[in-house]
Amino acid sequence: MDWHIINHRDYIDGAFPAFEDALKEAMALGRDTRPAPRLKRRSADFFVYRPPYDKEEHWQAEYWICTKPGALALGVPESRFEISVAA
């Protein structure tokens, strides 16, 4: 099953073959050094990862780690999974 990292605005990264791979990438994106990630399960295939506070940017957006079917079941629009590449 493919896992993706998205948020309320953008497609971030994916597809990953396993949830653990997607979480590892989200933690790298969030520059997380905590021993345990701040992770909340919203459904069977949808997790919300909150990166640590960033003193330089003052905040970081949460990352949604999910499968496409899991996200669609919670009402995320399918267009969120379209990857736009600027030329």
Sequence and secondary structure as in RCSB ss.txt:
>XXXX:A:sequence
MDWHIINHRDYIDGAFPAFEDALKEAMALGRDTRPAPRLKRRSADFFVYRPPYDKEEHWQAEYWICTKPGALALG
VPESRFEISVAA
>XXXX:A:secstr
  EEEE SS EEEEEESSHHHHHHHHHHHTT   SS EEEEEETTEEEEE    TTTS    EEEE HHHHHHTT
  GGGG      
